[in-house]
Amino acid sequence: MDTVTKMPCPGPFAKRRLPPRGTRLREPGRARGIDFRSRLWNDAGMNRTALLLSIVLATTPMAFAAEVSTAEQMARAFMHHRVLFMEDPSTKASIAWTTADELFEFHRVHWDTESRGGDLLKYANQTDKIHSHPYTLVEKDKENRIPKNIGHSVLLEGLKPATTYYFVVASGKYVSREFHFITAPDDNRPLKLLFGGDSRRGPQWPEVHEDRRKVNRMIAGLVEKHPEVVAFVHGGDYCAKAEWTFMTDWLSDLELTTTTEGRILPI
């Protein structure tokens, strides 16, 4: 049986632990991506080969359908579903998401090694031991009329290496689609990673960051063509400023890296 542990702060927008309420949020640190990358490459005895697929930011016009506006993105009550490899990506993975600042009856994650098509009663594992924390809004966020949001996360432990895990996230009446991710292998087989960075804003907020969205669509396409890619190593910077205005915007655009079949590439 897989086990689950509450995470103190699993998210790409924190270096160590979530600051106390009222403390200004720090910009996502580069340490996460660097620590993960060095662990996979340099741990003694692992002897793995990592293939880096570099992403070049395209400056040509968007080739995909028009997306929702920045205002529409941040107004959602249930969003930012993602997976994070914090340590030991062969056996551990963090599931995280964001909700509106409202009262929910429960928060729960269901997961299994087989697709259950979103039928919550069929998943072999579930937990409601979710760590929830409000995001601090600074004065600039308030000026931008950014809604209050709550972050939720849980660490899944005891996972099997090189295994596909299917999961669904539920917050009260909101239920996600079925997503899936693949844990890293723990043997000497080649390991592929997708590497990129500098995804902070170019356009002035709240203008849509079309180039970033285009690259994220590109990532989804690469994952579909190269299913052996295990994770996305982000070298920073995530955001231009340590404000929720920019962080919620970045996390919303990150959703475009999810494939049409629901595969999420862990960060």
C-alpha positions, 0 to 999 in steps of 0.5 A, a space after each residue: 500500500 502506498 503511503 502519504 505524508 503531509 508536505 510542508 510546502 511542495 511547490 515551485 514557488 518556494 525554496 524551503 518552507 512556506 513563510 508564516 502568514 503575513 510574510 511576503 512570498 519569495 520568488 520561486 528559487 532555482 535551488 529546486 531545479 538544481 537540486 533535483 537535477 544534481 540528484 539525478 545526475 550525480 548520486 553515487 551508483 546511479 550511473 544514469 544518462 540524462 538527455 537534455 532537450 533544450 527549448 528555444 523561446 519562439 518569437 513567431 506568432 501563436 500557432 494555436 487557438 486563442 486562450 482565455 485572458 489573464 483575468 479569466 485564468 486567475 478567477 477560476 476556483 479550482 486550478 493549477 494541478 501539477 506534480 513535483 519531484 522534490 526528492 527521490 523521484 523514483 518513490 515520491 511525488 507531490 501533488 499540488 493545486 490551487 483553489 479560491 479562498 472559500 470553504 470546502 467540505 474536503 480536499 482529497 487525492 485519489 490515485 492508482 497504477 491503473 486508469 480508472 477513468 475518473 471513477 473515484 470509487 475505483 481508485 486503490 488509494 486515496 487521502 484527505 491528509 492535505 496541507 493547505 496554506 493561503 497565499 500572501 497578497 502584497 499591496 501590488 496584488 491588491 491593486 491588481 485585484 488579484 483574488 485570494 487563493 489557497 494552495 493545497 499539496 500532499 506528498 505521495 510516498 512508497 511509489 514504484 519506480 518507472 511506473 505510471 500513476 493515475 490520479 484525480 484531485 477533488 475539492 468539495 464539488 470540484 473534481 479534476 479530470 484524471 491526470 497521470 505521471 511517470 515516476 523515475 527509474 531506479 536502475 541504470 536505464 537511460 533517463 531523459 529530462 526536458 530542460 528550460 528556464 527564464 519563463 518570467 514575463 516579457 509582456 506587461 501584466 495583464 497582457 497574455 504572455 503569448 510566447 510562454 504559452 506557445 512554449 508550454 504547448 510545445 512542451 506538451 507536444 514533446 512529451 507526447 512524441 517522447 514518452 520516455 521524458 521523465 520530468 521538466 527541470 526548470 532552471 529559473 527564473 519563474 517570475 519577474 517579481 515575488 508577487 502572487 500576481 505573477 505566480 498565479 499567472 505562471 502556474 496557469 500557463 504551466 497547465 498548457 504543458 499537460 498533454 491531451 491525454 492528461 499526462 503531467 510532466 513533473 517539475 
